[in-house]
């Protein structure tokens, strides 16, 4: 369903890129809101090595109908070769808030 609200997760390497992505996604109405959570420590395997880095987590609220455009824009802006982008459908929530997300992530 195109009006299903999604909560998307994306990590950024630092505050500057996180802010630029957040402002672009909200400014272009691809997302209604983006929360930035600094101080995330991520441990992962990259190019055969186990690495731990500090990152900033973005919590992006959008709709299923806007997801493909959001993904394309995020991939343009993100500094990583392989950015994380995971979308989880919101099954339950405050109806008025979910309506607000739908209205503010409208094309």
C-alpha positions in Angstrom: 0.0 0.0 0.0 1.5 3.3 -1.0 0.2 5.1 2.1 1.8 2.6 4.6 4.1 4.6 6.9 7.7 3.3 7.0 10.4 3.8 9.5 13.8 3.7 7.7 17.2 3.3 9.3 20.4 4.7 7.8 23.8 5.2 9.4 26.1 8.1 8.4 29.8 8.5 9.2 29.4 11.9 10.8 27.1 14.8 11.6 27.7 16.8 8.5 26.5 14.2 6.0 23.7 13.1 8.4 22.4 16.7 8.5 22.7 17.2 4.8 20.7 14.0 4.1 18.1 14.8 6.7 17.5 18.4 5.3 17.3 17.1 1.7 14.9 14.3 2.4 12.6 16.5 4.5 13.0 19.6 2.2 12.1 17.5 -0.9 9.1 16.0 0.9 10.6 12.5 0.6 10.4 12.2 4.4 8.1 13.9 7.0 10.8 13.8 9.7 14.3 12.6 10.2 15.7 12.0 13.7 19.5 12.0 14.2 21.0 9.9 16.9 24.7 10.6 17.4 27.1 8.3 19.2 26.1 5.0 17.5 28.9 2.4 17.5 28.7 0.0 14.6 30.8 -3.2 14.3 30.6 -4.9 10.9 32.7 -6.8 8.3 33.9 -4.6 5.4 36.3 -5.8 2.7 37.2 -8.9 4.7 38.0 -7.0 7.9 36.0 -6.5 11.1 35.7 -2.8 11.8 34.1 -0.7 14.5 33.2 2.9 13.8 31.3 5.8 15.3 28.3 6.7 13.3 25.1 8.8 13.4 21.8 6.9 13.0 19.0 8.5 11.0 15.4 7.4 11.7 13.5 8.5 8.7 9.7 8.6 8.6 8.1 8.3 5.1 5.6 6.3 3.2 5.8 3.2 1.0 4.8 5.3 -2.0 7.8 7.7 -1.5 10.4 5.0 -0.7 11.9 4.4 -4.1 12.5 8.2 -4.6 13.8 8.5 -1.1 16.2 5.6 -1.7 17.5 7.1 -5.0 18.1 10.5 -3.4 19.8 9.0 -0.3 22.1 7.0 -2.6 23.0 10.2 -4.4 23.8 12.0 -1.2 25.4 9.4 1.0 29.2 9.3 1.3 29.4 5.5 1.8 29.9 3.1 -1.1 27.2 0.8 0.3 24.9 2.8 2.6 22.6 1.0 5.0 18.9 1.7 4.2 16.3 -0.6 5.9 12.6 0.2 5.8 10.2 -1.3 8.4 6.4 -0.9 7.9 4.7 0.7 10.9 1.9 -1.6 11.9 0.5 0.4 14.8 0.9 4.0 15.9 -0.8 7.2 16.9 -3.3 7.7 14.0 -3.0 11.5 14.0 0.9 11.2 13.8 0.7 8.6 11.0 -1.7 11.0 9.1 0.8 13.8 9.7 3.7 11.6 8.2 1.5 10.8 5.2 0.6 14.5 4.6 4.2 15.7 5.0 5.8 13.0 2.8 3.4 13.6 0.0 4.6 14.2 -3.6 
